[in-house]
Each structure stands twice: as C-alpha cells, then as structure tokens.
C-alpha cells in the first residue's frame, strides 16, 4: 500500500505521446498510486479547482510542460498563484522543458512554486532523484 | 536599524558557498546577507576544504548549513566530484541529506550539466549565475 512514493501525480502536457510515456514510466517505477493528466494549463486549473471543491485528493506532484497552446506552463503558474492556498499547500511542481533554453530555467527558478526544473525526457533515474 | 532585527527575519541560519571564483563569492555572500536570506555565510574557494568543514560539523554534531550553494566548474575537485564525496558523507551521516539542500550555482548552461545535476538526489535546484534576489526569494525548502 505504502510502496508508492506519491498518492496522486498530475501530468500537464498537450503532447499525448509524452503523457503516455510519462504515465507508463511513473507506473512502472511505482512512483504514484494514481496519475491524472490534463492537456492544457487551463484544463489543469479547472481540474485543481474541481478537486478542491469536491474535497478530493489533490496531486502531491505536478509535472508541468512549458510549451503548450492556449495557456503555457508559465501562464499556468501565474494563474496557479491566484488559487486558494489550500490547493497549493501540499503540491509541488516540477517543470519539464523540451526547449534547449536556459531562459526557461531562469524563469522557473524565479517561481516559488517550482520545485524542480527538468529537461525532457523524464527518465527513471530522474524520478528516483525526486525527494 | 537592521542590527535590531531579530533572528526571525532571516530565512535561513547558515549557508555554505563553494566557488573558486573570489569575485562571485564576494557578490554572492553580499547577496545572501543583504537580502536576509541567511544569517551567516561560510565561504570556501575549493570543494575539498568545504568537505572537511562539513565533516567537522558532522563529527562534532554541530548545526549544518541549510543551504549549500555549489559551483560546478572548479579546479582540483569539481561540483560533481564534490557531490560524489557528499554522497559518501550522507551514507555515514544520513541526517545530513535532510538538513542540507544543495543548490547548484553555475554559469554553465549546458544541457548535460543541467541534466546531470537534476538526476542527483541531493541537488535541490540548478541556478544560473548570477544569483539574484528573485531566485533567493523563490527558494522554499
């Protein structure tokens, strides 16, 4: 039962293939009991709000992609900031970048919500290193 | 005056800076203290000396620094080699991993370095130099 490191993980990525691979990887590593996915930043905000309203388990960890249409990772963070603090209190965000841009790293490091910044692809050693 | 401020105004008690660049150390030390990020800063310009310092604290059960800012590109022992030695210390003193967080502070923007640091379990963050108040404020451990 407690063999999972996390109870619930949320993947925010518009790329279905990335979501699929990351989901498989997380499952295989026994990293999280449940894994949910949202295809955009706005979907994720809705997801978080509805989980909060219905008093369901909020994600312990969010893997946030940067490049997404409609609302990108950084725009998501701006809106995330406005959410009720109770939604955010037990959630950590890991940003996943696929761009070779250190500017993203610097932006991510300026956000108090970003726990870690990682380059894609997500791999098993990377998951293990998440405390 | 600032002198009258209580200890509570500091985010952390103790910070360790490991960087061979004297100017960077000077600037970062100022940055860490003037922003009230840490009350005291210990500075080492080489990784082996920092390891000896940490080992001494561990042996004597003294308070460890909460944050270790680690440069990567250093002569004699680089940041990654430091992390290997750090791992050996953690094996002997497991509490250290809970008490200290390593933040890599490097001017390297190489993907390889960022990825290599990311998969290290002790590395909490990878910050591109120069260290700024904005980055310090965003550090929540």
Interface residues (C-beta under 8 A of the other chain):
Chain A: X100 X102 X105 X106 X109 X110 X111 X112 X114 X116 X117 X118 X119 X123 X125 X126 X128 X129 X131
Chain B: X109 X111 X114 X115 X118 X119 X120 X121 X123 X124 X125 X126 X127 X128 X134 X135 X137 X138 X139 X140
